[in-house]
Amino acid sequence: MRVVIVGAGTAGCVLAARLSEDPGTEVVVLEAGPHYAPGQWPPELSHAYRIIKETHDWEYLAQAGASPRLVHVPRGRVVGGSSITNAAIALRGLPEHYDEWSEFVDGYDWASMLPWFCAIENDGQFSEAEYHGDSGPIAINRYPRESWYPLLESFAEAALARGHAWIEDHNAPGATGIGPASFNMIDGIRQTPADHYLAPALERSNLSLVSGVTADTVQIHSEAVTHVEGIDDSGQRMRFEADEIIVCLGTYATPAFLMRSGIGPPDAITPHGIPMTHRMDAVGRGMQDHPKVSYRFWVSTEIPEWPHPWIQALLTATCEIDGQERLFQVMPYSGTTQGGHQFTDLNVQVADARGRTGTVDIQGPDPHLQPVLKMGWLEREDDRAVAEAAGSELMALAQTHPLKDVVCPWPNQEDRDHPLRTVETFHHPVGTCRMGRESDPSAVVDGSGRVLGLRGLSVMDASIIPRVPSANTHLCVIALAERLAASFREANGGK
């Protein structure tokens, strides 16, 4: 069997490694971005200190949602995808939000996902806990509190003074409070699926990586896939025959790829002169993401010289909206110095976002055209209410000793419209090719990632996640890809 994996991001790297363990399966991985061997990463990509936007980025712009602003939504353009350019934060989210997956697809809940989370991780501090792993490919570590920068220590003390609990492990089930954030890193160096899944697997003769190729379309005949067409960096068209095609281009690019192939809503495809191949009205619809609202402060305490970790501490808390408990997070940055001024952003994340109004469309059949992204942030009144409540708690923290002694807020941030003026992505989009039951018209794939109504075509990336977890999606995508890879091998009689 020949499998073509379209996209070598987080999910693509995991799937390539696991599917190529079967010597009877030939695996070809296509990726538009460059490939770097372990230890040969450019300096800006090797550290785990902040999100990299300046290089190796698709430079996507999106309409924000309730705000008409255009904002940058970074996505990594490199083998390893956004796992190479993100902030290396390694959080799972609360169990109850995985339990909600069962509302959309059978066989998914927290209990079914926990073994996969344990399997992927090697937790440096809590490996003996029954809900953690000690031998997985992804190292998880935290900055000990005694190493925190003064600003972050002041933030933690203010949170404790406000009554928030101290949390040693934010990945413990049900953890809420202030404590160290967890990262997939060792000594400040990011630990990624590109290094720990794909790189060792490339030594196998049945796995090949083709980088510098932009995926164009998947070709279908008689409701079954035949091949993928792509364009290399010189403009040469390429064709990759396949028995099975697995799309792993991510929440933005996967639905765009399907639409260029004639798979999706007719009103999003036919105006561009693209023939319809397979009608699926849900492709590119129902996107969820975590809105981020930034609050800026002048800082009077010491700020370390770059390079240094931006994030060490995390506050997870709840507020009550319309009689329901809703989750938010505050992630303080350690600060920066520019032009002699010291300042920082204290960022609020609507971790329990409910809005599903984000969309992905295409500009035309050219794969080099950016997808048209509308994020849908804060369009639901209750999501906006969470953002406002979280912002109020943050401003109260900033007025609490000892944080109030070292920060001074910029003006006009307590205005109710501040979230709309500053809302951005926290880089966790999901759901544009959501998995679900065959009877569900808003589902694109089943619980195994197979596209409903087509043979040989699957989607196995963040776009199929039915409900965004209350945390960064990186660990979730790795665990989900491991689970889907096992399901794929079992369904195809793999070893």
N, C-alpha and C positions, 0 to 999 in steps of 0.2 A: 504494500500500500504506500502511496506517495501523498504526503501531507504538506501543503503549503501554508505557512503561518504568515499572515500579512501584518507586519508590525512587530518590531523587537523592543517594545517597551517592557514595563514590569511583567505583565501577563505573558507576553510573547516569549520572554526569556525563560520563565518558569515552564511554560508548555513545551518549548523546544527541548529543554533538558529532560523533562519527564517522558515525553513521547518518544524521544530518540533512545531511551533506555531499552526499548524493544528493537532488537536488531532487524526484525522483519519490517520495520517502518522506516521509510526514507523521509526525512524532514528537511524542508527548505524554508528558510526564514528570510523575508524581505524587509528592508528598512531603508528609509530615505536618508537618515542621518549618518554621520561617520561612526566608525568602530574604533575603539581604543582597547588594547589589551590591558589586563590588570597591571597596575603600577605605572601605566603610561598615560594616565589621565592628565589633561591640562590642569594647571594649579587651581584655577577657579572651580573646577568640577570635583576635585578630590576631597576638599574639606566639607564638613557637614554643618556649616555655620549659618547659612542663609540661603534663600532661594536665588538661583542664578537666572537673570533675565537678559544679561548683556550679550551672551553668546549661546549658541546651540538651542535657540528658541524659535518657535514657529511664528512668533510676532502676531498672534491672533488679537483682534479687537472685537469687543462685544458691547451690545447695548445693555446697560446695567439692569434694567427692570423697571421698578416704580420711578426711578430717576432716568431721565433721557440721556444721561452721560454715556460716552464711549470710553471703555476702560480696557486696559491690557489684561489678557488672561493667559499667563505663561503656560507653555507646554514644551517639554524637552524634545529637541530634534537631534537625537543621538541614540545609538544602541544603548538600551537601558531606559530610554524615554524619560519621563519626569522623575523617575527614581534617581536620576543623575543630577537633576537640577533643583529638586525640592529641598526643604530644610531638614530632611532626614528624621522628622518626627515620627515616632513609632507608637501609635496609640490604637486601641481596639474600639473604644466606645462602649456604651452600656448594653448589657445583655438584652434588655427589653426591646431595644430597637432592632436587634436581629430577630427576635421573636415575631416582630411585625412582618418579616419577610414571608411567613407562612400564610399571611392574608392573600399573597399574590401567587405563590407557587408551593406545591406540596414538597415536603421533605426538607425544608429549610427552617431553622430556628437557631437560637444560641447553642443549644445542646449539640446540634449537628455540626456547627462551625467551630466550637471550642477545640476538638481534637486537631483540627487543621491549623489553628493558631498555635497550639502547643508544638506541632510538628515542625513548623517553619522557624522557630526561634531558639536562640541560645541566650537566655536571659542572664546577664552578668550579676544581678543582685538577688533575684527571686526564683532561681531555677528549681529550687526544691518545692515550691508551692505546687499544689495539684493542678492549678490552672495555668501553669507556665511550662515551657520546654527548656531542655538543657543541651540538646544535641542537634538543633536545626541549623540550616545554612545562614540564617540572618542573626547577627549579634545584636542584642538590645542592652543599652547601658544608660545610666543617668549620671548627671553631675552631682556629687555629694554636696550637701548644703554648705559645708565649711568652705567650699570653693566658689560659692556664688559671689557675684559682683555686688558691691554695696547697694546699688539701686534695687536689685532683685531681692536682696535680703530685707530691705526696707519695705518692699511690696509685700513680702510674705508676712512680716510682722504686723503690717496694717491689716492684712486679711485675717490673721488670727485674732487681732483685736476686734475685728468686726464680727467675730463669732464663727468664721469658717473653720472647719476641721482640718487638722494636719493629715496629709495622705502621703505615705511612703511610696505607694505603687498605684499610679493612675490606671494601670491595666488590671487591677484587682476588680472582680465583678462588683458593680454597684458603687465604685469609688467616686466620691464627690468631696471637694475641699481643695486646699492649697498644698502643693508639694512639687517634687522634681518632675519635670517632663522626661519622657523616655525617648531615646533616639536609636536608629540603626547605625551605630558608629562604634569605632574602637579608637581611642585617643584622638578624637576629633576627625577621623577619616571615615567617610560614609561607606557602608557595607551594602552592596546592591545586588539585585538579581543578575545584572550583567556580569559581575565578577564571580558570584557564588553559585549561580545556576548555569548560565550560558557558557562562560569561559571554559570550565572543565568539560562540559558536554561537547564542545567543538572539537575535542580530540577524537571523537567517534567518527568513523568513516561514513555513517549514514545520516550525518547532520551537516548542513552547509548554510552559511550566512551570506546573503547577497546584500551589501549595503550600497548606498547611493542610488537607490531605485525608489521612485515615487509610485505608489500603487494607484492605478487608474480605475480599473473595473474588474469585476468578476463576471465571467461569461457563463450563461445558463443555457442548457438545451434539454427540452422535455422535462423541465422542473428538476434538473440535476446539474451540478456544477461541471464545467469542463476545464477551465483554466483561468488564471489571473493575468491581466495585462498591466504592464507598468512602463515607466519611462525613466531611463537612467540619466545621470547628470549631464551627459553629452546630448541628450534629446533623442537618443535611440529607443525605439519601442521594443519591449521585451515580452515574451510569452512564457508562462510557467504552468505546464500541465499538472493536474492534480486529481486524485481520487477524493480527497477531502480538503476543504479550504477552511481555515480558522482565522477570522478577522480579529485583530487585536490592536486597532489603531486608536482606541480611546474614545471617550464620550463625545468629543467634537468631531473627530475625523472618521470614525466608524460609520455613523449614519450618512455622512457626506459620501463616503465610498459606496455605500449601498444605493443611495439615490442616483449617483452617476451610472450605476449598473442597472437602473430601472427598477429598483426594489424600494418601495416606499409609497408615500401618498401621491396620487396622480397630480394634484394641484401643485406639488413641489417639484415635479419631474418633467411633465409634458410641456410646460411653458418654455423649457430650455431645449426643446427638440429631441429629447432623449426618449426612446421607445420604452413603454412600460414592459417590464419582465414579470414582475410579481407584485401585486398590490398589497401593501402593508401600511395602513394609515397611521400606525403608531411610530414608525421610524422617524427619529429626529424630534419626537414630542415627549413631553413629560419630564424634562430635565430638572433635577434637583441639584442644589449646591449650597454650601454654607456661606451666607453673607458675612463679610468682615467689615466692621466699622472701627476706624482708627481715631484715637484721641491723642493729641500731641501735647507734650509738656517740656518746658525748659527744665534742665537738670543742674543741680548745684553740687552734687557729689561726684566722686571719681568715675570717669568713663574710660574703660581700657582702650588701648591702641589697637587698631585693626592689624592683623586678623584676630578676631575673638568670637566666641559663641554669642549669637544674638539672643538666644533663648536658653534659659536654664530652669525656670519655674513655670508652673501652670496652675490656674485656679479654675476649677469646675464647680458650678453652682446652679441653683434653680430659682425660678420665680413663678408666681402663680398668674396665669393669664386665662380669663374666662372660666375659672374654676378648675383649670388643669395645671399640673406642675410641668414647667418647661425648662429645658436645660440650656445653659449658656456657658461659655468659657471666656476667660480673660488671659491673654498671653502677653506678658510684658517683655519688651525688647530691652536689651542692656544699654542701648543708647549709641549715639554717634556724635562726632564733632565735625562741624563744617563752618569755615570762615570765622573761627574763634567762638562759635556758639555751640553749646552742649544741649542736646534735646533727645527725646525718645518718643516712641509710639507705644501706647498701651492699647492693645487690640481686643475688641470684643468679637466673639464668634457666636452666631445663632446656631448652636450645635444641634438643636432639635428643630431644624427648619422643616416646615411642612409644605411649602409651596412647590408645585410641580408645573409651573407655567413656562419654564425655559424651553427654547426651541433651537434646533439646528436646521438650516436650509443650505442650499447651494446657489452660487451665482451663475453656474453654467457647467458644461461638461468638462472643462479644463481642470485637471487635478491640481494645478498649481494655483488656482484661485482659492482664496481663503473661504472657509464656510461662513455662512451668515449666522451669527450667534446672538441670541436674545436670552439673557440669563434669568430673568424673572425674579430677581432678588427683591424681597420686601413688598411684593405685590399683594400678598395676603396680609390683612390687617393684623392677624395674630402674630405673624413673624415680625412685623414691624414693632408690635407691642413688646415682644421679647427683646428686640434690639434696644428699644428705649429703656426698658427696665434694667437691662444689663449695663447700659451706659450710665444710668443713675447710680447703680451700685459701684461702678468704677469711679465716678466722680466723688462718691462718698469715701471710697478707699483713699483717694488722693487727698482727702481732707482729714485723714486719720494718721495719728502719730505711729511710726516715725516717717511714713512716706510723705506727709505734708511738709516735713522739714527739708526735703530735698527736691521736690518738684513744684512747678508753677504752671498751671494750665494755660494754653493759648486761649484767646477770647472766643466767645460765641459757640462753644462746644456743648453747652447745656440747652441749646435751642432744639426743639422737637424735630426739626428738619435736618439736624446734623447727620443722622444716619443716611438720609437720601443724598446729601451732598458728598459723602465720603465712602459710601458702600463700594466694596470691591470683592473679589473672590478670595476665599481662603483655600482655593485650589483643589476642591473636592467634588467636581461635577460627576454625576452618575445619572443613569436611568433613561438615556435616549434610545436604547434598544432593549427595553426592560424584559426580564424573563417573567413568565406567567403560565397559566393554564391555557390549553388550546382553545377553550371557549371564550377566552378573554380578548376582546378586540383591541385592547391597549397593550397586549403582549407582542413581542417580536420573536423571542426564543423561548424554548422550554427550559426545565430545570437542569438540563444537560448542556445548554448553550446552543442547541440546534435551532436554526431558523425554521419557524413553523411553515409547513407547506413546501419546503424545498429539500432535496436530497444532497448531502455532501457539503452543506454550508453551515458553519457555526460562527457564533460570536462569543468570545470569552475574555471580556475585559470589563472595565468599570461601567461601560454603557449598559450592561445587563443588570446591574445591581438594582433591586426593586425599591429599596428605601435607604437613603444615605445614612450611614452610621453616625453616631454622635461623636465623631472624632475624625482625624485624618484617615484617608482611605487607603494608604499605602499597604499596611499590613493586611487589611481586608482583601485587597486585590490579590496579594500573594497567596493568602489562604484559599481564596475562591479559585484561583488558577490551579493550585495543587488539587483541589477537590474535583474540578472539572477534568483535569488531565487524567486522574484515576478513573473517572466515569467513562471518559472517551476510550481509554485502553480496555476497560472491561467490556464496553459495548462492541468493540472491534476485535475481541479475542486476543488482545495483546498480552505479551508476557510480563 
